[in-house]
Amino acid sequence: MKLTVLKNHVPIDVVLVDTPDPSERYEIFVGRSEDCHVRIDDPLISRHHFVLKNVDGQWLCEKKTQLGSVTVNGQ
């Protein structure tokens, strides 16, 4: 899966994430923390900003912080 990281609507990074079998349930954590699967080194990003969840073959995005915003496919 490819994640495009935007800041002020401008792409700043593209992250390729290896995903296991899509039929399995799993989570990908995104943030500044070293224990995140995808690390974004920016002071405006929370340590655990959001998590992508694969549930029954569908991706869900769950924001983990009250700060900042998370936009998925423009929404």
C-alpha positions in Angstrom: 0.0 0.0 0.0 1.2 3.5 -0.7 0.6 6.4 1.7 1.1 10.0 0.5 1.9 12.3 3.4 0.7 15.9 2.9 1.4 19.1 4.8 -0.8 22.1 4.0 -2.1 20.1 1.0 1.4 19.7 -0.4 3.0 16.2 -0.7 6.0 15.9 1.5 6.6 12.1 1.5 5.4 8.9 0.0 5.6 5.8 2.2 5.3 2.2 1.0 3.8 -0.1 3.6 4.2 -3.8 3.2 0.9 -5.5 4.2 0.3 -9.1 5.1 -2.5 -11.2 3.8 -5.5 -8.8 3.2 -7.9 -11.4 4.6 -6.2 -11.0 8.1 -7.1 -8.3 10.6 -4.2 -6.0 11.3 -3.3 -2.4 12.2 -0.7 0.1 10.9 0.2 2.9 13.4 1.3 6.3 12.0 3.0 9.1 14.0 6.3 10.4 15.4 6.9 7.7 17.9 9.6 5.1 17.2 7.2 2.3 17.9 4.9 3.4 14.9 5.0 1.3 11.7 5.1 4.6 9.7 7.1 7.4 11.3 6.6 11.0 10.3 9.2 13.3 11.7 7.3 16.6 12.1 6.5 18.4 15.4 2.9 18.9 14.2 2.3 15.2 14.1 1.3 13.4 17.4 3.4 10.5 18.6 0.5 8.2 17.7 -1.5 10.3 15.2 -3.7 7.7 13.6 -4.1 4.0 12.9 -5.1 2.3 9.7 -7.1 -0.9 10.3 -7.8 -3.7 7.9 -11.1 -5.2 9.0 -12.6 -7.9 6.7 -10.6 -6.6 3.7 -11.7 -2.9 4.2 -9.4 -0.1 5.4 -10.6 2.1 8.3 -8.7 5.1 9.6 -9.0 5.9 13.3 -7.6 9.2 14.5 -5.7 8.7 17.9 -5.3 12.4 18.9 -7.4 15.5 19.3 -4.7 17.6 17.7 -4.3 18.2 14.0 -6.3 16.5 11.3 -6.4 13.4 9.2 -7.6 13.5 5.6 -8.2 10.3 3.6 -8.7 10.6 -0.1 -9.6 14.3 0.2 -12.2 13.8 2.9 
